[in-house]
Amino acid sequence: VVECSPEESIRSIAQRMNDQKRGCLPVTVCDGGHKRLVGIITDRDLACRAVAQGLDPERTEAGRCMSFPV
């Protein structure tokens, strides 16, 4: 499973989604040695919550744009 963290830049996520030909990635955190799903980030999230608002893709973290709860 291709996933990302809430702290990862949306630029990095968009590149990975493009490379892997995916429209979304689960957003996970490590919680006591176990991964826990905290959200999902979609290509629509990137377009509507980041690009349309003029957010800097290098400095904007996934946690700001992701959809939650899953």
SULKAQUI-V278688 format. One line per field, one symbol per residue. phi: phi as a letter, one per 30 degrees, with the letter a starting at -180 (. if undefined). Layout:
# SULKAQUI-V278688
phi: ???
This chain:
# SULKAQUI-V278688
phi: .dbbcddddddddddddddchbcabdcbbdbiicdbdclbccddedddcbddciddddcdceedcdcadd
